[in-house]
Amino acid sequence: MDNQEFLHWLGGMGKLSAEQRAQALAWLSWRNGGDEGGRRRAEADSASARGRDRMDALGEVGHVKVGNRGCPHCAGRNVVSWGRSHELARYRCTDCRRTFNALTKTPMARLRKKDRWLAYARAMLEGASVTKAAQACGVHYATAFRWRHRFLSAPATDKPKRLTGLVEADETFILESFKGRRSDLSRPPRKRGGKARHPGSFFENIPVLVARDRYGATFDAVLPQLDAASIKTAVDGLITQANRLVCDGGLPLRAFARRANIRCHVAPAPGKPLPDAPHFHINNVNAYHGRLKEWMRRFHGVATKNLPNYLGWRRQMEAWGLQANPENWIFSAIGMGRYQQLTL
């Protein structure tokens, strides 16, 4: 390395985090023939710095949540700091006089090993399997599986309260699965997901309704059956007479729109809107169906009882978009998801 390259490299040292500096020192110590004990101490310092950075990030997320939501017991806004407990800042509400932290009354409450949460959130953003997520975080497989559904409990319910303007709606079907069940099956078990004997509306397929507006807000719901009554229950208050509904002409959606007095437009063949009405299409919702199914293929079948969690997983990733990072994923896990923040 010539002098110019060295100066350029040295100038970048100021941008390193504490963890990165500790890793660099450990590597330099090893390259310079340092003793094994010194290398191990440097690696330990790196791990300690990594844990501090993660806890600092988690603490910042907690402060933002408490500032926006107030007391989880009474929703009071008169909150004061009340020390620390179990590595988290604690607060006290002067209205109800109860203490709490940022995780109180959330699915993440009493979950341990907080210093590994950001690493696990990063693995979830990458769509890693339970085994790979466990390896990345240094936890047991059973712990990683339990964490997955604790992390997904809040995103599963984080949906837009209302869609705006033109709304595209269409149903898709996901194969029913009893993954994880060892007994009491009504049919022979499948291997690695399997395929339905018939596409579309069939007793082996679970209907999932997806509705999207042109601003990207996405709503989905697992329907008990594909009919107008189930659709009305799922989207009650979400799609109103102020919207225009665009669908593919399926009878359940048209019946729902007729009974709710919602203007409904039947789109022609997917991807081919009429020349005199190019904005009446369902290309956005069909594209979302494609992304959802391609992303879910890695799991080789999803247990139907857990399907709302996986729908929330994908919906939350799309809602965050370019802002999808481990810190924001922790926001979602503690009940501060993207759609919940937009309605604060």
N, C-alpha and C positions, 0 to 999 in steps of 0.2 A: 504494500500500500504506500503510495507516494504521499508527500506532505499535504497536498491539497485534499486528497481523499480522507486523510486522517483528520484534518480540521473540519471537514464536512461531517464526518462520523461523530467527532467530539461535540459539534454544535447540536446534534440531535439528542445528546444525553439528557439535556434539560427537559425534554418532552416525555421521558420515561416515567412510568408509575413506580411506586415503591416496590411492587412485586417484580416489575421488569428490571429495576436496578439490582435487586437482590439476586435475580437469576443471572444477570450479566456478571456480577462479582463472583458468583459460584463458578461460572464457566471460565472466567479469567484465572481464578485460583487453580482450577484443575489444569488448564493449559500451561500455567507457569510451574507445574510440578509441585503444587502445594500438597500438604499432607492430607491424608484421607479424613482425619478429624476436622480439619479446617473446611474441607469441601462439604462435609455433612452439616457442619454448623451453618455454612452459607445457605445450604438447601433448606435447613430448618428455618432460617430467617426469612427465606423466600416464602415458605408455606405460611409462616406467621403473618407476613405482610399481606399475602393473598387473603387470609382469613379476616384481617383488619379491614381491607378494602371492601370485602363483601359485606361485612357487618355494617360498615359506614353507609354503603349503598342501601342496605335494608332499613337502617335507621332513617335515612332521608325519605324513603318511600313511606315509612310510618308517619313521619312528621307531616307530610303532605296530606295523607289520608285523614289524620286527626284534625288538621286545619280546615279541611273541606267538609268533613262529616260531623265533627264534634263528638259528643258522648254517645257510645253505642247503646247505652242503657235508656237514656231519656231524650237523645238528640239535642241536648243542651249545648250551647256554644261557649259557656263560661267554663273553660278548661284551663287548668294550671299544671305545670310540671310537678311530678311527685316521685322523683328519684328514678332508680333503675332496678330491674329485676329480670333475671334470666337473660342477660345481655340485651335487653330491650328497654327503651325509655318508657316510664310509666307516667300516667296522667291521673288527675282527679277532677271530677266535675263538681263545681261549687253549687250546682242546682240540686242534684240528687245525692251528692256526697259519696259517690262510689268511685273506686279506682279502676283503671283499665289500661291496656296497651293497644297498639295498633292492630293486633291480631284478635282481640276480644270479639266474640260472636262472629267469627269468620271460620271458614273451613280449615284455615291454617293454624288455628288456636291449638296450643299445646304440642305442636309438631316440633320435634327436636332437630339437632344438627343444622341450625340455621346458617352456619358458615358455608354450607354446601348447597343452599337453595339456588343461588345464582347460577352455579354450574349446572344444576339440574334444569333450571329454566332455559339455559342455553341449549341443553340436549333436547328439550321439548321443542324449541323453535326449529331445531334441525330435523325434527321428526324421527329422532333416534328410537330404536327398539328399547324395551325395558332392560334387556341385558346390557346393551351398549350404554344406556343412561346410568345403570348401576356401576359399570366399570369406570365411567367418566367421573362419577362422584365419590367412588370408594365406599358404596353402601351395598347391602345385601339385595339380591334380586327381589325378595318379598317386600323390602322397604321401598325399592324403586317403584314397584307396582302400586303399592299403597299411596305413595307420594303422587303418582300420576293422577289418580282420581281425586285426591285432595286438592291438587293444583287445578283440576278441571271443574270442580264443583261450582265455583262462582262464575267462570266463563260460560258454563252451560246455560245459565239464566240471564246472561248479559246480552240482551237483544234490544233493538230500537223500539221505542214506544209508539212511533208513528212513522210511516213512510210518506215521502213528499212527491207531489206531482204525478208523473206517469209511473205506474208500477207494473213490472213484469212478474208474472207468477206461473209456475209450472211445477208439476210433481215429478219426482224421480223415485226409483225403487232400489232398495238395498236388501240383499238376501238375509232372511231371518237366520239367526245364529244362536246356538246355546253354548258358545265357547266358554270353557271353564267348568261346565257342569259335568259331573262324573256319573250321574245316575238319573233315572226317571226321564229318559229321553223318549219322545214319541216316534222317533225314526232312527235309523242307523247313523252313527256319527260320520261327519265329513272330515276330510283332511285338507288343511291349508286353504280354508275358505270355501271351495267348491263353487258350483254354478247352479242357478235355478233351472228347472226343467223348461219353464216358459218365461219369456220376458214380460214386463208390464204388470198389470193387475193380476196377481196370482196369489194363492194362499201362502206360498213360500216367500213372497216378497213383502217387505215393509214399506208402505208409502211415506215419503218425506216431501212435504211441501216447502218450496223455496220461493220467496218473494223478494225482489230487489227494485229499488228506485234508481233513477238515472244519476243520483249522487253517490251511489255505491253502498248505501245502507242495505244490509242483508238480514232477512228474517228467515228462520227455518223452524219446522216443527215436525215431530214424528206423529203421524195420524193413526188413530186406532183402526180406521177404515176410510177408504177414499169415497166420501160423499159430502154433500153440501153442508150437512149439520156439523160434521167434524171440522170442515174448513172454517165455518163461522165461529166455532168455539176457539180455534187456534188463532185466528186473526181478528178477533173482536176488538174494535177500537184502533187497530193498526191500519187497516184499509177502510176509508170512509167515503162518503159521497163527494168529498173534495178531491178524491183521486180519480184517475182514469186507469182502469185495469186492462192489461193486454195479456191474453192467454192463447193457447193453441186450439181452443174450441172444445176442450174436454167438457163433458156434461156436468161434472161436479162443480167446477169453477164457474161455469156459465149459470148454473142454478143458484149458486151463492150470490153472484153479482146481481141477478134478477131479483132475488128476495131482499137484498140489502139496498136496492135502488142505486147501484153503482154502475156508471157508464163502462161498458165492457166492449173491447175491440178484439176480434178474432184475427190473429196473425196468419198469414199464408204459410207456406212451407218455410221451415227454419232457415235463416240466412238469406231469404229472398223476399224482402218486403215489397209492397206494391209501389210502383213509381210515383203515384200521386199521394202516398202516405208513407214515406221512407222511415218515419220515426216509430211506426207501429210494428214492432218486432219483439221477439223474446230471445234475441241473441245473447244478451248479457246473462240472463238466468241460465240459459243452456250452457254457456261457457263456464259458469260457476259449477254446474253439475259435473262437467268434465274435469275441472280442477279438483273438485271434492273427491270424485271416485279414483282419479289417478293418485291422489295423495293417500287415500285410504288403502290402496292396493298393497302397500308395504306391510300392513298389519295382518294380511292373510285372513281376513274375516274379523268382524267386530261383534262382540256379544250384543244382542239386541237390547238387553237391559242397560248397557253402557253406551248405546248409540247417541243419546242426547249429549253426553260428555264429549264425544269425538266430533259431533257437529259443532259444538261450542268451541272446541279447539281450533278447527279450521276457520270458523266465522271470526274468532278473535284475531287470528293471524292476518286475515284479510282486512279487518278493521284497523289494525295498527299499521299495516302497510310498511313503508320505509322506516317507521318508528318502532318496528318490532325488535326489541332488544330484551335482555334478561331483566333489567330493572322494570320496564313496562309490563313484562309478563308477571312479575311479582305484584304489580298494581292490580292486574286482572285477577290474580289468585286470591287477593285479600278483599275483593269486592269493589275495586276501582277500575273496572274494565272500560274499554274505549267508549261504548255507548252509554255507560253510566256516567262517565265524565262529561259527555256532551249534554246530559240532561241535568247537571248540577245547577 
